[in-house]
Amino acid sequence: MTQSRKMSLLETTLNIGSGMVVAWFLTFFILPLWGYAYAAHEALEITILYTAVSWLRSYAWRRFFAGKAFK
């Protein structure tokens, strides 16, 4: 059974959104335990950067495995 485009969009949105929340939490609350303290807006900027890189990485892997080499 294949996944519809709508469900793919929902899955991707939930995956990236939840990852972004976890990344912000870790940056803002956990990194200070190792001496890396950031203001909330700085933690958000770092989180956005990591989220963008993660999205690109995920997209590249998805396209790689959807390629003709595996069909």
Secondary structure as GFF3:
##gff-version 3
##sequence-region A 1 71
A	DSSP	alpha_helix	5	25	.	.	.	ID=ss1
A	DSSP	pi_helix	26	30	.	.	.	ID=ss2
A	DSSP	three_ten_helix	31	34	.	.	.	ID=ss3
A	DSSP	alpha_helix	40	66	.	.	.	ID=ss4
A	DSSP	three_ten_helix	68	70	.	.	.	ID=ss5
###
